[in-house]
Amino acid sequence: MTPKSLGYQMPAEWAPQSAIWLSWPSGHPDCWPETLAKVEDVFAEIAAAISRYQPIRLNAPAARHEAIRRQILGAHAAADRVELYDHPNDDVWCRDHGPLFVKHRETGEIAVTDWGFNGWGDKFGPYEQDDQIPSRIAETLGLPRFVGGMILEGGSIEQNSLGQLLTTEAVLLNPNRNPHLSREEIEERIKSFLGMDEIFWLASGIEGDDTDGHIDDIARFVNDSTLVISRETDGGNPNHRVLAENRERLGDFRLPDGSRPEIVEIDLPEACQVPGWRLPVLPASYVNFLILNDAVLVPIFGQEKRDRNAVGLLGELFAGREIVPIHALDIVREGGAIHCISQQQPA
């Protein structure tokens, strides 16, 4: 029996949530070279911001819990909404190594789907402890667990509540993920475990993305019938062609009733560069936001005009939710932003 056959589906991100999960920066010597202190400050700020709306749950070794709690409370978190769990981790990208939660359509029961994680095609390690995070969370919370049996990162998928899911060929069809599975087999497994009816494929992601092209930097649902997508207007920028091709493909995307979704374009930040860094151009994107119950955390990159335009546009799209800008350059130096480090647990 699969989760879908049992009545489970992965809710849309805007559905009511009981908590947000983060994996605290581990301090592993190969992670966050030269920037760990700054990154911990940003994590504390993000955790504190989340706690003002709902509980924040953190994976981290027990020996670090006291220091982590002090740092988060120092960022003015709501103390009664900060929960730490003895779940040792290797790195911070909880969107990719954390559980994908599903919810029963009738009873509301929550379950964990547990997918393999291999460091984005074995590019970065260690990742053995990260790969155990879903099973640890399921055990800690006493939730049913379904093992997906393939590599799947949460940042590579984006879904609405109508059973439609977006992904990219550059990630899920990459031989560094599931070379033994065909496109059709990958689709069937995702549908069966996440309760989806349709998989719609875009091509690839933005320049500098270590993941090979995660969807959460390029296209996001803001409701069941509206997508916000990244755009690059400079024809000489390598992202221009990629994003234009994705926009063209979305011209064929239809909602279950046959209508076209509304598609809103949002410009990428100007190229974010760190001299001498391993990434010549950072994979910065405004659509790497995180939806909370009553707010949206939006990454900004120190570019006054574009940051302001992005915050304003997302404020219009998420009317009724507070928009909370978060400076994300210190995180995006290692390849991701706010959505990448977080995972929502449905109510």
N, C-alpha and C positions, 0 to 999 in steps of 0.2 A: 504494500500500500504506500502511495506517495502522499506528501502533504496536500497536494491539490485534490486528490481523490478522497481525502479525509475531510475536506472542507476548509483548508487553510489558504490564505493569500497574504502576500507581503503588502502592507498598507502603503499608501502614498505618504510622502514625508510630512505633508501638512495635516495628516490625520492626528487625533489627540495622542500625546506621548506621555509616558510615565517617567522617563528619564533620558538623559544623553550620556553615553559612555565615551570616555577618553582613555588613552594609554599614555601614562606620564613619561616624559623623556627619561630614558633608562640610565643614562650616564655611561653606557657602553663606549669604550674608547674609540670605536670606529664610527659612532653615531654623533652627529652634531659637533664635528671638530671646530674648535675655536669659538663656538656660538652657544654652548649649552646653557650658560647663565642667562643670556638674552632670551633663549627659547623657553626656559622655565618661567621667566617673567611673563612672556606672552601667554603661555599655557595657564598661568595663574589668573591673568586678566580674562581669558576666555572662560575658564571654569567659573570665575566669580560672576561674569556676565550671565552665563547660563543659569546659575543658581538663583538669580533674581526672578526667574520665570518657572523653573522646575528643578527637580533633583539632578545633580551631576554625580555620576558614578565613575570611579577611576580604577583602572588596572595598574598595579604597581607592587613591587616586593614589600612585604610587611615592614622590613627594617627601615624603609624610607617614609612610612606613612606619617609619622609625627612631623617630620620636616616639611612634607608636602602640604599637610593640613595647615601648618603655620603660614606657609607662603600663600596659599589660597585665601585664608582668612585675612592676611595682610593686604590682599587686593580687594577687600570689602565684600567677600562672599557671604551669602546667607548660611550661617553655620549649620543650621538644621537640615540643609539640603546638600551637604557635601558628604559623600559616602566613598570610602576607600576599601578596596578588596585586595586580598593577598593573591594576586594573579601576576606573577613575574612576566615581564615582557622584554622584547629585544629593542623595539623601536616604537614610534608614536602613531603609525598610520592605521588607526582603529577602523576607519571606513573599509579598509582592505583586508585586515586580518581578523576583525571582530565578527560576531555572529550577524547573520541576516535574519531578523525576526519576522515571523509570520503570525497571523492572527486568524482564529477560526471565525468564519463568517456568521455562524449562528450563536455559538456559546461565548465568543470573545476570548477564549483561551489563547494564551501566547505560547509559542514554541520557538525553538532555535533551529535554523538550518546552518549546518557546519560544513563549510567548503574548504578545500585545500588552499594553502597559501605557500608560494614558493619564491617569495622575494621578487615578484614581477619578472618571472622567467629566469630565476637564479642570478639576477644581477647584483643583489645586495644581501648580505648575511651578517650575522646569523639571523635565522628567522624561526627556529624550532619552537621557542617559547611563544612567539606570536601565533604560530599555527595552532597552539593549544588553547588560545584565549576563548574561542567559542565553546569548547567543551567545559572549560573551567566555569564560565558564566552560567551555562546550562545547569551544571552541578550545584553551584552556589545558590542559584535562584530556584532550584527544583523544577526546572522546565523540561518538557519533552524535547528531545534532540533528534534531528534527522540529518544523516550524513549524505552530502550531495555527491560525493564520489568524483569530483573534478576540481580543477583550479578555478576559482572565481573570486574576484575582488569586488567589494561593494562599490568602489568608484568607477567600475566599468559598466554599471547598469543604472538606469534611471526609469522609474515607472510612475504611471498614474494609478488611479483607483479603478480604472475600467478594464484592467487586465492587459494593458499595453506597456511594453518595455522597449527602451532604446539602448543600443550598445554600439560598439565599433568593431569593424573587421580587424583593425590593426592590433587589437588586444586579444579578443576571444578566438580569432582564427590564426593567431601567431603560433608557430610550432613550439615556442618556448613555454606554452601553457598546457595545452591538451592535444599533443600530436596524434594520439591514438583515437581521437574522436572527430567525426565529420561535422560539418556545419549543422546538418539536420539533427545529429545526436546531441550536440551542444544545445540547440534550441529546445529539443524535447526535454532534456534534463532540467533546464531552467524553468520551463513552463510547468513541469511536474512538481518541482520543489517550491517554487515561489508563487504558484497559482496564477500564472499568466496565460493569456490566450494568444498573444501575438508578440513576435520579436521583430523590431524594425532596425535595420543595420545602417549606420553611417560609416564613412570611410576610415578616417584617422583623426588624430588629435593635434594639439598645438606643438610648436617647436620647443624643444628642451624638456619634454615630458618623459621622465624616466620610465613611466608605466607603459610606454608605447602608444598611448593615446586614449586616456580615460574620458568617458562621456561627461563626467562632472566638471570638466573645464570648458566644455563646448556647447552643451545643450541640456536644459533643465525644464521640467514641468513646474509651473507655478500654480496651476490648477488643472483640472481634467482636460481642459480644452485650450490651454495657452502654454506655449513654449517660449522661453527666452534663450537666445543663442548668441554665441560670441561672433564678432565680426572684426575683420581687419580691412580697413579702407585703403591702405598703402599697397598698391599693386606690386611693388618691389619686395615686399615682405613675404617670406616663405609661407606664413600663415594665411595669406590672402587666398591663394589657390585652394588650400585644404578646406578652409571654412566656407569658401564659395561653393565648393563641390558638395559639402554637407548641406548647405542651404538648398542647393538644387535638388538633392535627394529628398529632402523634407517636403518638397513640392508634391511628392507621391504619397505622403503619409496622410491617412484618413482616420478619423475617429470611428468608433464602432457603428455609429448611425450613418456613416458615409460622408459626413461634413468635414471640411478642412479645419484644422486647429488655427488659432491665431498665433502668428509667429512674430515675436518682438526681438529685434537685434540690438545688441549692446556692444559697443566698441571695446576691444581689448585695451589694457593699459599700453602706454608707450613702452618700448623694450626696456625691461628691467635687467640691468647688467651689474655684475660684481667683478671688478678687475682681478684676474688671476684665479677666479673660482672655477670649479670643474665644469659648471654649466655656463656657456658663453651668453645665453639668454635664458632668463628664468621663466618657467611656465606659469606666468601670472594671468589670472582671469577673474573677472568680477562674478561670473556665474558659479564660482566655487563657494557659494553661500550656504548657510545652515538654517533651516526652518525650525523654529521652536513653537511652542503652543501659542505664544502671544507676541513673538518677535522674530526677526531674521537677522542673524549675524552676517555682515557683509565684509569681505576682505577689501582693504584699500592699500594703496602702494605709494603714498607720498607724492601723488600727482594731482594737484589741487583741482584742476578743471575736470579731468576724467573721473577722478574719485567722486566729485560732487555730482556729475552727470549720472554716474552709475547708481549712487545712493538715491538720487531723486527718482530715477526710472524705476528702481526696485521698490521704492516707497509707493509709487502709483500702482504697481502690479500686486503688491501685498498690502493693500488698503486694510486698515484694521489691525495690522501688526506693527510694532515698533521696529524701526530699522536701527541696528546698532553697528556702526563702523568699527572694524578692528584692523589695526596696522599689521599686515601679514608678511612684510618683506623678510623678516628673520626666519619665518617658517618656510616660505616659498624658496628660500635659498637651497633647501634640501629637496625641493620638488613638489610641494603641495601646499594647500592653504586650509581654510577652516573646515570645509566639508570633508577633506581628506583625513583629518585627524579625529573625526567624530563619528558616532553611530547612534541613531535614535532607537529607543525601545518603545514600542507602541503601548498605549494605555490598555 
